[in-house]
Amino acid sequence: MDGCKKALGRLHELGIKLGDINKHNFLVRDGHDVVLVDFETAKRDCSPLELEDEMSTLKSSLEGTSFRGGVEPAYE
């Protein structure tokens, strides 16, 4: 969680909102470095309030059981 928060925070320092916060858009590499992917809905020049709102949804988005942004498993 801390690595995800740090990665998103770096993006926010640039005034960029990712726009699609879900667990499939945070890739954890060796050493626990986190890389953000899927910038299709990213938005530049965001207000501090927009960035705070996005950060406030991070924990619930990462813990969610939704398949949003990923592939739903096939059931036989």
Secondary structure, 3 states (H helix, E strand, C coil): CHHHHHHHHHHHHCCCECCCCCHHHEEECHHHCEEECCCCCCECCCCHHHHHHHHHCHHHHHHCCCCCCCCCCCCC
